[in-house]
Amino acid sequence: MLKNLDPLLNADVLYALRAMGHGDRLVICDTNFPGDSVARQTRLGRLLRIDAVTAPRAARAILSVMPLDTFIDDAAARMEIVGSPDEIPDVQVEMQAEIDQAEGKHWPMVSIDRMAFYEHAKNAYWVFYTDEGSDPTGGGVKRYCPIGQIGRGSVSARKRDTQFWLSKSLIFVVLGSMAAAIAGSRPKADKISTKAPLGSRESAS
C-alpha cells in the first residue's frame, strides 16, 4: 500500500505515468471513443482503464501526480463537437475546472477537430478509458516533468463527448479525448485543425 496517492491510480496507470517523459501525452476518453483500436497504435500499445469514474474525476487523479508541460501551448486539449466547434459541453467545463484547480491558475484547453483528434491520439503514449457516460466527448493533457518523476500529458463528436489529452509534462483532455505527438515527432501546428495554435513552443528536454 502506498501513502498519499489517489486511490484511482492503480498499478498499471502509475507504471504508464512513470514511464512517460518530456513531450509524451495521454488521452482520457469516454465509452464511445475507439479506445482499444487507438490504444493499440500508441507507444504503450494497450488500453488502460478505471471503471465507474467520470473523465473529470480521472483527470483529477492523474493531475494529482502529473504537472502539465509549461513549454508548449497545447498541454491540455479537448475534442470539438462536430458542427458546433465553439460549444463547450458540461463535461469539458468540469474538466477545465479540474485542470485549473490542479495547476493553481486558469489553463485553457485548446480545441481540436474530431478527426484530427483521432489521428493525434494514435501518437499518444497511452489511452486511458473511463466510464464517462454514453455521450462522446474528448480531451487530453500533456505532462511535463523530469525523467524519474511521476507524470506525463482526447476529443469526441456528440454533446457529451469527453475525449481530452494531457501532455507530460489526459483527458484529456487532461483530459478528454486528446492526442499528441511524442518527442521530436510532434506534427507542425499548420497540420493540426484547432481553434488555437498547438505546440507553438518547443518542449525543453
Helices and strands as residue ranges (DSSP letters): H 11-19, E 25-29, H 35-39, E 48-49, H 55-63, E 76-79, H 90-103, E 110-112, H 114-121, E 126-129, E 139-142, E 164-167, G 183-185, G 189-191
